[in-house]
Amino acid sequence: MLGRRQIALLAAGVLAACSSPNPVLYTIAPIPGPTQGSSPRIIRLRTIGLARYLERPQIVRSSEDFHLDVMSNDWWGEPLGAMLGRILVAELTQRLPGSTVFLESGAISATPDATVEINIERLDQDASGQLILSAQIAIAGRRMDTRSVRFAVTPPSAGTTGFASAVSTAVAQLADTVAQMVAG
């Protein structure tokens, strides 16, 4: 026969076994790139448009074969769209040294000389393990320019850290393209 203390310990053990561990949080990092010459003085980056399947805290590993492979315990440390915007502002600021780049959704408002709009259509691995970033870019200002881009990056290592590193590299390639388009 179990005593009260043993029942309490057993119940605590059952509850602990039923609870899920805290998620592991990941971020991406800005990567320096080549600087561009003349560019608009004030650049507004609109809120990044994300494919709906990416709008979740969990990291989407792949969308191949009509199936989403979502990492249930590996999460982005902030909403993906906000994180991409923050990183792109840092990368564009570095690549366009004569410009001030700000996020539309931030506290700063100024009349921009150019506006950058980006839709991320895909940001996950394909069947071969390549990280794919597929996006549409539009630049409005003195000149108008639009472009669709696709970048494929091999993760430097297996696992979620390698995945996040590959995302960082692909976003840096996106920033290179945007900086070239803005500098035109």
C-alpha positions in Angstrom: 0.0 0.0 0.0 1.3 3.4 -0.9 1.5 6.1 1.7 0.6 9.8 1.1 4.1 10.8 0.6 4.8 8.1 -2.0 1.5 9.1 -3.8 2.5 12.8 -3.8 6.0 11.9 -5.2 4.4 9.6 -7.8 1.9 12.3 -8.9 4.8 14.9 -9.1 6.7 12.5 -11.3 3.8 11.9 -13.6 3.2 15.6 -14.0 6.8 16.3 -14.7 6.8 13.5 -17.4 3.7 15.1 -19.0 5.2 18.6 -19.2 7.2 19.5 -22.3 10.7 21.0 -22.0 11.2 24.7 -22.7 11.8 25.5 -26.3 15.3 26.2 -27.6 15.4 29.7 -29.0 17.4 30.6 -32.1 18.1 33.9 -34.0 19.9 34.9 -37.1 22.8 37.3 -37.3 23.8 40.1 -39.6 26.6 39.3 -42.0 28.7 42.1 -43.5 28.7 42.5 -47.2 30.1 44.8 -50.0 29.3 48.5 -49.7 27.6 50.4 -52.5 28.4 53.9 -53.7 25.7 56.5 -54.0 22.3 55.6 -52.7 19.2 57.4 -51.4 19.7 59.3 -48.2 16.6 58.0 -46.3 15.4 54.4 -47.0 12.3 52.9 -45.5 12.0 49.1 -45.2 8.4 48.1 -45.2 7.2 45.3 -42.9 8.5 42.0 -44.4 5.7 39.9 -46.0 6.0 36.2 -45.1 4.4 33.2 -46.6 1.7 32.2 -44.0 3.3 28.8 -43.3 6.3 30.6 -41.9 4.2 32.7 -39.4 4.7 30.6 -36.3 7.2 30.6 -33.5 8.5 27.1 -34.4 11.2 26.8 -37.0 9.9 25.3 -40.3 12.6 23.0 -41.5 11.1 22.0 -44.8 7.9 22.3 -46.9 8.9 19.6 -49.4 6.5 16.8 -50.7 3.3 18.6 -49.5 4.4 18.3 -45.9 5.6 20.8 -43.3 8.5 19.6 -41.2 8.2 21.9 -38.1 10.7 21.7 -35.3 8.3 21.5 -32.4 10.9 22.4 -29.7 13.2 24.7 -31.8 11.7 28.2 -32.0 12.7 31.6 -33.4 13.6 34.0 -30.6 11.2 36.6 -32.0 8.6 36.7 -34.7 10.3 35.8 -38.0 9.1 38.8 -40.0 10.3 41.2 -37.2 13.7 39.4 -37.0 14.2 39.5 -40.8 13.3 43.2 -40.8 15.8 44.0 -37.9 18.6 42.0 -39.6 18.0 43.6 -43.0 18.1 47.1 -41.5 21.5 46.3 -40.0 22.8 44.8 -43.2 21.5 47.5 -45.5 22.9 50.2 -43.1 26.3 48.6 -43.4 26.1 48.1 -47.2 24.7 51.7 -47.9 27.0 53.8 -45.7 25.5 57.1 -47.0 22.0 56.1 -46.1 19.8 56.0 -43.1 17.7 52.8 -43.2 14.6 52.4 -40.9 11.8 50.0 -40.5 8.3 51.2 -41.3 7.0 49.4 -38.1 9.6 51.2 -35.8 9.3 54.4 -33.9 11.1 56.5 -36.5 9.1 58.2 -39.3 10.6 60.3 -42.0 9.9 61.0 -45.6 11.9 58.3 -47.5 13.8 58.9 -50.7 13.3 55.1 -51.4 11.0 52.4 -50.0 12.0 48.7 -50.0 9.3 46.0 -50.0 10.1 42.3 -49.6 7.8 39.3 -49.8 9.4 36.1 -48.5 7.8 33.2 -50.4 10.0 30.4 -49.1 12.5 30.0 -46.4 13.2 26.4 -45.6 15.2 23.3 -46.8 14.6 21.5 -50.1 14.8 17.7 -50.4 18.6 17.9 -50.9 19.1 19.8 -47.7 19.8 23.2 -49.3 18.3 26.2 -47.5 16.1 28.0 -50.0 15.2 31.7 -49.7 12.8 32.7 -52.4 11.5 36.3 -52.4 10.1 39.2 -54.4 11.7 42.7 -54.0 10.2 46.0 -55.0 12.0 49.4 -54.8 10.0 52.6 -55.0 11.5 56.1 -55.1 13.3 58.0 -57.8 13.5 54.8 -59.8 11.2 51.8 -59.6 12.6 48.3 -59.8 11.2 44.8 -59.1 12.8 41.5 -59.0 12.3 37.9 -58.0 15.2 36.1 -56.4 16.1 32.7 -55.2 19.1 31.8 -53.1 20.3 28.3 -52.2 22.7 27.8 -49.2 24.2 24.7 -47.9 24.0 24.6 -44.1 27.5 24.5 -42.6 26.5 21.8 -40.1 23.6 19.5 -39.3 21.0 20.5 -36.9 19.1 23.7 -36.1 22.2 25.9 -35.5 23.5 25.0 -39.0 20.0 25.8 -40.3 20.0 29.2 -38.6 23.5 29.9 -40.0 22.3 29.1 -43.5 19.3 31.4 -43.0 21.7 34.2 -42.0 23.8 33.7 -45.1 20.7 33.7 -47.4 19.4 36.8 -45.8 22.8 38.5 -46.3 22.6 37.5 -50.0 19.2 39.1 -50.1 20.6 42.3 -48.5 23.4 42.4 -51.1 20.7 42.3 -53.9 18.5 44.9 -52.3 21.6 47.2 -51.7 22.5 46.9 -55.4 19.0 47.6 -56.5 18.6 50.7 -54.2 22.0 52.1 -55.3 21.2 51.3 -58.9 
